[in-house]
Amino acid sequence: MVVLHAEPSSSSTTHKKNRRKLNRKASAKSADIQDEEMGDESADITEVVPQILAEQGKQQTGDDDELMIDTDPSSLPTQSSAPAFPPLPASAQRTALKSEMRRIPIPPHRMTPLKKDWVNIFSPLTEMLQLQVRMNVQRKCVEIRTSKHTQDIGAIQKGADFVKSYALGFDVNDAIALLRLDDLYLDSFEIKDVKTLHGDHLSRAIGRIAGQDGKTKFTIENASRTRIVLADTKIHILGSFQNIKIARDAIVSLILGSPPGKVYAGLRTVSSRMRQRAL
């Protein structure tokens, strides 16, 4: 028996190889075509996008120009450096003055002199400042209130200073200067604020300030043009700012132990300078 082996023909194998090569070439060509199309589209997009943005920017600038052109300068609000407010009516000031009230306490040892000099105290308050005044005996104080006739806003403060100065021990004629002059003030301090003294040392310091029969105190008052009240260890001075400083410096030097003769010499030089300045 003869077995024949069939050999594949070389023509069929060559056909299959050619088909594979053609398929590979066709796929490569299609891929190249797709890449070229994508490149063209990306190039077209990169060229188109800036053009669109440029056109939108032109449209916005045109709209802004139209808006700026359409605005009327007369319709814009005027800018001023300071705001303008209408003047406050007189009725508002009166209502503000009506609500003010002061209560000045009076020490027990000054209640009797207050009752004696009451006519001289409430007369300038009611006539000069147009204030309402009353004495409260139970509370031991003087109450001051503004009225509809009060014109000066600082009238109640002046009246309170006037009554307070009388309560501290000043004479009515000296205290009334607070109502007539604007540059007068009250200054109070204690001896222990300058130097801590006890017993006889404190008594001698008070004696140096007062002097024999009040000679030193009167000399300081006349040289500095002030009024001084010695109430135990407390010292009250009434006068202008500069004069109060001169009197306080003289009293402090006496408290610290300076002899009265040295203080007098310093007051003479100060008073001569004040006279030269007045001229």
MOQUI-V422037 format. One record per helix or strand. SS is the DSSP state (H for helix, E for strand). FROM is the first residue (numbers start at 1). TO is the last residue. If there is no record, write none. Layout:
SS:FROM:TO, SS:FROM:TO
This chain:
H:10:70, H:73:75, H:90:98, E:101:105, H:108:116, H:118:127, E:131:136, E:141:146, H:155:168, H:172:175, H:177:180, E:185:190, H:191:194, H:200:210, H:212:224, E:227:231, E:234:239, H:241:255, H:260:278
